Amino acid sequence: MDAIDCMKTRRSVRKFTPDPVSDATIEEILECGRWAPSGLNHQPWRVVVITGRDAKERLAACTTHGDIIAAAPCTFAVFLDKSYEYSYVKNVQGMGAFFENVLLAIHALGLGGVWLGQIYENKERVHVALGIHDENWEFMGAIAFGHPAEHGSSDRRPVTNFTRFAT
Ligand SMILES: Cc1cc2nc3c(=O)[nH]c(=O)nc-3n(C[C@H](O)[C@H](O)[C@H](O)COP(=O)(O)O)c2cc1C
């Protein structure tokens, strides 16, 4: 799959087979996230990898979409490290690039995943659930993934809908 196909065919997957995701695959996905762009190359992302049942249950209890986390063989809890004196907005933009790199890697490797943002509403609970007490870390969201048991079918507005040209 080339990069263009990957971007156009990725869809959120919220149902997974029980098959585990190998450590090598998890590392490859993180490796793709590592190459996301970020302001001043600060690479502000921090990730807690969740595969164990106990941690999964604790994280699942933090969101109304806990069933997705409970069913996913692996979930990344993604944090912003604010210890660099830099623009908060640009740091968050870099986090978005990280999330998208990870989602595209998941898809390119034949897996499926979904960006979970509802859980951000309970970010303090996530810190407690995962034992993250570093005050510089701010929870941003989660990515649940595994072997797909469904194919997403979302559509998009046409390009002309959101584009203007200036000459
Ligand atoms: C910031 C953000 C937060 C999201 N939060 C959730 C979520 O909490 N639960 C969920 O099921 N999907 C969530 N999604 C996935 C979107 O619903 C999905 O990307 C969108 O509907 C487009 O569908 P697609 O990814 O299949 O193309 C989120 C996506 C983004 C970018």
The ligand as a Gaussian input file, in Angstrom:
#p B3LYP/6-31G(d) Opt

LIG

0 1
 C       -9.884000      14.182000      18.017000
 C      -10.685000      12.927000      17.702000
 C      -11.441000      12.347000      18.694000
 C      -12.170000      11.177000      18.431000
 N      -12.839000      10.561000      19.459000
 C      -13.482000       9.406000      19.231000
 C      -14.079000       8.700000      20.305000
 O      -14.030000       9.113000      21.458000
 N      -14.742000       7.547000      20.020000
 C      -14.799000       7.033000      18.754000
 O      -15.401000       5.981000      18.580000
 N      -14.215000       7.671000      17.709000
 C      -13.559000       8.837000      17.913000
 N      -12.899000       9.469000      16.884000
 C      -12.957000       8.902000      15.522000
 C      -13.890000       9.728000      14.625000
 O      -15.224000       9.465000      15.007000
 C      -13.643000       9.354000      13.151000
 O      -12.306000       9.598000      12.813000
 C      -14.550000      10.143000      12.209000
 O      -15.902000       9.824000      12.438000
 C      -14.218000       9.830000      10.752000
 O      -14.322000       8.441000      10.521000
 P      -13.071000       7.588000       9.984000
 O      -11.955000       7.694000      10.958000
 O      -13.592000       6.174000       9.863000
 O      -12.687000       8.144000       8.630000
 C      -12.173000      10.625000      17.121000
 C      -11.381000      11.218000      16.125000
 C      -10.636000      12.340000      16.416000
 C       -9.742000      12.928000      15.329000

